[in-house]
Amino acid sequence: MNAAASLLIFTLLLAGTLGLAGCGSPEVLPTRTPVPTWTPTPAAQAPPPVEQTATPVGPVQPGEQAIDPTKIAAAIATPTSTATPLPTPTATPLPPTETPTETPTETPSETPTETPTATALPPETPTPLPVPEATLPLDSGYPFLLEEAVKFPTTSLAPNVVRIYGYIYSPAEFGLAGYTLRVLHQGMPLVVDEVSWAGLPEQTRTEASPYTRFTNFSVIFVEPQSGEWRIQLLDPQQQPAGPEAIFTLSADEITRELYLRYALKR
């Protein structure tokens, strides 16, 4: 093989090598320096320039590509960021928190005493007092005066049962014996078998009561209670000896205890 053939083969190999190298990333070479459109970063914050040392392009050896390093550096140079730095937020101090002031608690010097609550008592029911049935005569010409003629409510008598009490006495002594009462009910005379006794009297109530009276005569009648009751004192000779007392009872009345007190004139 001669020199011409060897040179031809070497040229073909070099051309193939260069062709394979050209199939990679194509080299972009700027035709001019771009004009930056961003705000330049202050010189104090810019990184120091990197000195590029130009390497002289020497003779290309077989299999090498002749590339200018200066152009490569200019092509891959990354422009400096133009972003404006954000301001550093300044922390706003919070207003001072007020320290709560403790209110002094007053300590009672003495233990409070509870005021007792008064308990309301039920109102007292007034006790009905006996009421005279008629105006008593001062002097009727009889030997006895009618000092009292009243009726009391009964607690022991059944309906239509009437009891009559009498006290026939002398101011100089106690009860007088032998006297009786004439009783008319609705104008009809009733049978009276009882007479008064002498000496110490009894009482209309065994307990203390506004209806308690001295008595030495008592008689009971069982019949309809309503209507008019006329009662008069009779002496031992069955003659009138004192004024007449008149009572009126209703059908449902409970004041069915009639009382008369006769006093001998002095």
Secondary structure, 3 states (H helix, E strand, C coil): CCHHHHHHHHHHHHHHHHHHHHCCCCCCCCCCCCCCCCCCCCCCCCCCCCCCCCCCCCCCCCCCCCCCHHHHHHHHCCCCCCCCCCCCCCCCCCCCCCCCCCCCCCCCCCCCCCCCCCCCCCCCCCCCCCCCCCCCCCCCCCCEEEEEEEEECCCCCCCCEEEEEEEEEECCEEECCCCEEEEEECCEECCCCCCCCCECCEECCCCCCCCCCEECEEEEEECCCCEEEEEEEECCCCCEEEEEEEEEECCCCCCCEEEEEEEECC
